[in-house]
Structures are given as structure tokens and as C-alpha cells.
Amino acid sequence: MAKRVVITGLGVISPIGNDIPTFWKNLINGKSGVGPITQFDSEAFSTRIAAEVKDFDPLDHFDRKEVRRMDRFVQFAVVASKQALDNADLDIEGMDADRIGVYVGSGIGGLKTWEEQHRNLLERGPKKVSPFFIPMMIANMAAGQVSIATGAKGPNSAAISACATGTHSIGDAAKIIQRGDADVMIAGGAEATITPMAFAGFCSAKAMSTRNDEPEKASRPFAKDRDGFVMGEGSGIVILESEEHARARGANIIAEVAGYGMSGDAFHLTSPAPEGEGAARSMKRALADAGLQPQAIGYINAHGTSTEFNDKFETMAIKTVFGEHAEQLAISSTKSMTGHLLGASGGVEAIATALALKEGILPPTINQDNPDPECDLDYVPNEARRVSVKAALSNSFGFGGHNATIVLKAFNEVE
């Protein structure tokens, strides 16, 4: 029988809060983290809004030398990981560090560093490019720096699968524990791509909302008048442990990672497969891995990006997998508040899903004032809902056709 894997700690840096209590309070109160861009002059761009992390000063967490050697996405990952370890009451120094691993990914990596150093190259010549350019920029460095900062010496890897990164990281980390290669994994994602180059690319692709005059209403998943996603940034990290390890140290168990599924669309660079066919296979595999029938699921934290095809096809995929039960499911997109954190979104949304199970409150999908007839399920519109749910899915789908789903369950000791 496979080892049970549980979540014992949570850490978050997000557009709606840089600690778990603030994040959760704002999430269930339907607070939007979207506003005008402050990190660069966006006047020339068609999209001039984003869900930025606020009140984050790296010098509160690192010395000046460390800050100069860490891209913003790495800073987020390290701070969220330390926060998650504290939340789990887990001190690696007093444990077998070889049995504690890290699986933290990023969809894009250090784009801010890339842009700054490329500017140095063009304006000042090759000798002015920082010797830390490469280790600051590469996407695996969040996992590397988390390991260095925490002393975790076990399995160490980084998923890089666009917007599915965070969910792949958590699912893969759970499997590492199940097969016995680690007792504890620090897992999730980090992203910081609110930069001119990222915005230029996404604006050219016409993928982002241009509702610049109403930023808080711009991210509107499943609404008829949605016009694209809103970029966010941050990090979501969970501490995973084998049930035995968690029990032995008397840990507070938040939820159980019961299943994991993934699939590939084999269809298009950026568009999801028609009718959400790939997303449906990912959800089916996660349910099979968890040993659960579709009727056991009470809540889905949707990928829900606020783009035309994702929201429609994810809705179709849910109907394919759940049949008549889809009408009874509560579904919400927390991206309506956080924006789309790309590679970090799966980590942040796993946290939201775990807290929904633990607290018996489902976060809403805000900006649901103009329903899309093609998106006709229960998206927990505008207000959080107090309801006890025993099992939930969290979906993440990325460019390139990467699909990932995890099943979380309320922890039952006698199972």
C-alpha cells in the first residue's frame, strides 16, 4: 500500500497577502490584488495592470549581498519556504537533512535579471554583465536557493511546465515521498515576471486583459465579458510529509495529497485541446490515483484564467469527467483575486484548496456579474460559501499542453 502524504505547513507571498492569515482572510472576503503596474512605466503597453506583490522588501529577509545575487522569484521562494517550515513547526537542523527534499519550480525564471543584464550588455559591453547573471536567472535556482537557505539535502528538482509548474512540483514531490526517497518535501512554485519583456510578449499575443480603467474587475473567470488573464507574481509553498513522519513528530496535519494526474494535449503551443480533452484526462488520472469516484469530489479550484478558451474548455472537461455530478460541484477560480501567477499559481491554489478543506469555507470567484451561457456551472459567485467538503481537485494547465491535477482530502486518521 502506498504511503499516505500529508500537508503540514503552508507559506505564501501573493498579491493579496504575504502570510497565510492575511492571504486567507482576503481570499474569502473576495479582495482583488489587481492594480496599476508600479514596477515599470507601462504607458506604451496595451495592458497596464497587474497583480503585484505589495509591501515586500527583500532587505527584511536577506542582507544586501544576498539580495544582489537573487532574482525576485528566488526571493519569493526562499521567504515562502521558510514561512512554510515555521508553519509546520519543522526545524531541519535537528533532523536527518538527507531525508528532506525540495521541489520548487518556476515557469519562466529570472526574467527581470535577464532584462537588466541584457541592457548592461548592449549599453556598457560584455564585461559589465554580472558574474551572477546565470545563477540568478535559471529557473531551477529557486529550488537550489531554498535548499541552501534551509539545509534540506534530500531529492532536489524543479518542474518547468509553464502554468502547470506549481501543481507538477507538488504532485511529483508527493510521489517522491510515496516511493520512500524522502520523508519531507518542500514543494511549490515561484514567479516574478511583471517586467517589460513579459508584458510585451503577452500583449502581442493578446492574452491579457486590457480593462485598465477597472483593474479590480479585470480578472473575471467564466464571465461572458472576460478579455484575458491578469498577470500576478509570488510564491506558494507547501510542506509535504509521509503520514508516519508527521504523526511521529506530532505535526498539525492540514490536508492529505490523495492523488495526482497529468497529461499532454499534443495539440497547440498556447491553446488548450478542443473541449478540454487533455484537461479531462488529467482529472481522470488524478481521481484514479486517489482511488476516488467522481461523486466523492465536492470542490474544484479551477485553472480559471479568465481567457476565452480556457474557461469554456475547462467547464467542458469538468462535465466530461463528472457527468451529472458536475451540476452539484462547487468550482471557483481564485485567480479572480490573485491574478495568474504562472508557475507559482499551482502552489498558491493548492494552499487555497487545503485551507478550504480545513476551514470549511470555499473561496469565491469574484466579478461574476455577467455569466457566460457556455460556462454554466456553480462557480461560487462573488461570495465565499461555508460548506464542509471532504475531497477537492486543484487544476493547472500550461502553454505547450501541460495539464496537472492534484486531489486533496480532508485528513481522516482512521483511513
N, C-alpha and C positions, 0 to 999 in steps of 0.2 A: 504494500500500500504506500502511495506517495506521501512524503512528508507534507504536513499542513504548513502553509506560510501565512504569517500574520503581519499586520501593520502595527507598529508600536510607537512610532514617532512621526511628526509632521513638521515641515519647515517651508516657509513661503516668503518670497519677495514678489510683490504683484502691484498692478496699478490701483488696487483697492485695499492695500494694506501690506505692511512688511512684517507682520507677525500673525499667527493663527487666529487669536481672538478678534483682531481688527478685520482681517480678511473675512472671517465667517460672519461677523456682525454686518458688514457692508454687503456681503453676498445675499444674505437672507432678507436684508432691507431693500434690495434692488437698487443699490447705488452704482451708478456708472463711473468708471475710471477714465473715460474718454474726454479729451480737451484739446485745445490748440497745441501744436508742436512747440516746444521750448528749446529743444536740443540743437536745432539748426534753423536757418532762415528758410522757411518753406514757401515764400511768396510766389515763386515761379512754378510751384507744383500744383497739379490738379487736386491732389489730396493734401490738406494742411492740418489734419487732425490725427491724433494717435492716443493710445492708452499708455501713457508713460508711468514708470515707477517714480513716486514722489518721495521727497524727504529721505533720500538715500545718499549719505555722504560716506564714500569709501574710507575716509580717514577716521571714521568712527570704528572701523573694523580692522584696518591694516595700517602699517606705517608707510611713510611716503615712498620708500624704496619699493615696497611690495606693490603699491598702487601703480607705480610707473611700469611694473612688469606684468600687470594683469589687465586684460581686456575687461570691459564692463560685464560681459556674460559670465566670465570666470568669477568675478567678484560676487555676482548674484549667487552663483552655485555654491561657493565656499560658505557664504553667510547663511544661506538656506540650509545647507548640510549641517553646520554647527548648531543651528537652531533646532533642526530635527533630532539631532543626537541629544541635546538638552531636553527636548520634549519627551524623548524616550527614556530619559534618565540613564543614559548609556555612556560609560567612561571607557573608551578604548584602551587607555593607558593601563588599566587594571585587568585587561582581558587578553585572550590569545588573538593578537592582531592578524595573524595569518589566516584566521577563520572569519575575518570581517572584510568584505569587499566593497567595491564602488562600481556602479554602472550609471553614469550620468552623461547624457548626450546633448547635442546641440544641432539644430537643423542647418545652421549656416556658419556658426563660429564667430571669430573676431573680425567682423566686417568693419567696425569702427577703426580698429587698429590698421587694417588693410588700407582703408581710405587715407588715414593720416600719413602712413609711411609711403604710400604711392605719391602723395603730394610732396613729401620730402624728396623722393627720388626725382620727380620732374622739376622741382623748383631749386633744389640745393645739391643734387647729384647723389650717386650711389653710396658715397661714404657717409652720408647723413641718414641713411636708413638704419634704424635701431638694430643692434645685435639680438634684441629680444623680439623682433618682428615675428619670426616664425613661431617660436613657442608661445607667443601671445595670441596668435591668430588661429592656429589649427584647432579644429572643433573638438578633438579629444582632450584638450587641455583642461576643461572643466573637471573631468574625471581625474586627470593627473594631479591637478592642484588640490582637489578635495582629499585625495589620498595623502598628499604631502602635509596638508593642514591638519588632518585628523589622525594620521598614523595608521590608517587602515591598509594592511599589507596583503589582503586576500585577492581574489579574482578582480581584475580591473579592466573595464572596457567602456566603450562609448558607442551607442547607436547614433547613426546619422541618416535619418529617413524622413527628412522634411518635417511636416506637421504631425507625423506619427511617432516621432523620436521619443518623446517622454513616455508614451504608453509602451512602445517596444522596450525601452530601458527597464521599466518596472516588470513587464512580463518576462523578459529574459533573465532579470535578476532573480525573480521568483523561481524560475527553473534551475538556476544555479544552486539555490538552497535545496530545492527538491531532490536534486541528484546527489546531494551530500558534499558539494565542493566548498560550501561556506555555511556558517550559522547565521550571519547577519550580512545584509547588503544595504548600502546607502544608494538609493536609486531615484532617478527622475530626469529632469531636463532643465536647460538654461538657455536664454536667448536675449540678445540686445542688438537689434538691427533697426532701430529708429535712426537711420542715417540717410544722407542724401542719395547715395548709390542705391540702397534698397528701395527707397521711395521712388526714385527714377524708374527702376525696373518694374516695380509693381504698378506704378501709374501708367507706364507704357503698355502694360498688359491689361489695363483697365480692370484690375482685380479688386481695387479698394474703393470704399465709399467716398463720394465727393460731397457728402452732406456737411460741408464745412461750417455752415451757419448754425447747425444744431448738433454739436458733437455728441452730446449725451444720448441723442436719439439715432445716431448713425449706425450703430451695430444693432440690427433688427432681424435676427434669425427667424426664418419661417414666415415673415411678414410679406405681404404682396409687394410692397414698395421698397424691399431691400435692394441695395445697389452696390454691394460689395462688402468685403471684410474691413475691419479696423485693426491696424497693427498694434500689438501690445508688446511688452517686454517683461522679463522677470525670471523667476525660477521656482519650481515646485519639486520638493524632495520628500521622499518617504523612507522611513527605516523599516526594512523587512527582516523578519526573523523566523526561524523554524519555531513551530509551536513549543517544542520541547525546550529550546533555549530561552524563549520568552517566559515560559512557566517557571523554569529553574531559577530565574533571577527576579521573579515576581513582577514582571512588566505589566503595564497597563495596555491591554490589547484593544485597539480601536476598531479593527475590522479584519477580515480574512481575505486574502487573494485566492479565490477558489478556482479561477480558470483564466486561460489566455489563448487567444486565437489571432492568426494573422493570415493575410492573403495578398496577392498581387493582381491588379486589374488587367495587366497585359493589353492596355488599350490606348492611352494617350499621355503626353507629357504632363498636362495640367488638369484636364477634365476627368471627372470620375466616370467609371464604366456605366453604360446606359442602365437605367432603373436600379442603380446601386448594386449591381450583381456581385462585384467584388466585396463591397461592404457587407452584404448579406452572408457571404461565405466566411468572412472574418468573425461575425457574430455567431454563426452556427458552430464554428470550431471552438470558440470560447465556451459556449454552452456545453458542448460535448466534453471538453476538457474538464469542466466543472461537474459533469455528471448531472446536469440540471435540465429539466424540461422548460420550454419557453414560458409556461404558465407560472414558473417559480419566480420570475423577474417582475419586480414592481416598479422599477425606476430605471431610466436611461439618461446618463449625462451625454448628450448628443455632441457630435463633432460640430454641428450647427454653426457654420461660419458666416452666415448672412450673405452668401453668394447664391446666384440663381440656381445653378445645377446641384451644388452640394445639398442644399436644404431639401430640394424636391426629391433627389435620388436617395438621400438618407431616409426620408419618410417612406419611400417605396421599398427600400431594403428592410426597414423595420416591419412593414406589412408582410413582406415575403417570409421573414423569419418567424414572426409571431402570429400570423393569421388573425383570427378573430380577437385574440388576446391583445393585439395592438391597440384596440379601442379602450382597453382598461389600463394601459400603461401610462404612467406619468413620465413625461420627457421634458428636459429643459436644456437650454444652451447657456451656460454661464459665460460664454464669450459675449453675450449681450451686455455684460457688465465689465469684464476684464479686457475685452478685445481679444484678438487672436495672437497668442504668444508663440506661434510657430512651434519650434522644437520644444519649448517649455510647456506648451498647452496641456499635453497629456499628464504631466506631473501635477500641475495645478488642478486639473479636473479630477484626477484620482483623489486628491485631498478633499475636494468638494464632495465627491461621491462617498468617501469614507465618513466624512462628517455628517452627511445626510442620513446615512445608516445609523450612526452612533447617536445622533441628536433627535432623530425622528422628524426632521424638517427638510423639505425639498426646496432647493433654491429656485427662484422663478426664471422665466425668460422674459426680460423686460422689453418694452417697445412693441408689445403685441396689441396694437390698436387698429391694425388693418390686415386681418387674416388672409392668407393665400389659400384659395379654394383647393389647390393641389397639395397643400400642407395642412391636412385636416385632422391631425391627432391632438392629443392633450399635451400642450407644451408648457403647462403650469404658467399661464399668462399673468405677467405683471406682479403677482404677489406670491410670496413663499407659502407653502402648504404644509401644515402639520399632519403628518401621517407616518405610521410605522411601516417600514419596508425591510424585508429580510434579505433580499438579494437585488443587486443592481449591475448594470453594464456601464462602462465608460468607453466611448468610441473615439478613435483618432484616425484620420485619413490624410495622406500626404501626396504632394506632387510626385509624379512618377508611378502612381498607382499603388502606393504602400498603404495597407489597411491594418489596423491593430485594434484589438478589443480586449479588455480585461473584465472579469466578473469579480465583484466584491460581495462578500456576505457579512451580515451581522454575525459576530463571533458567538458560537454556541459551544460551550465547553464539553458537552456530552457527545457531540457528534463523532 
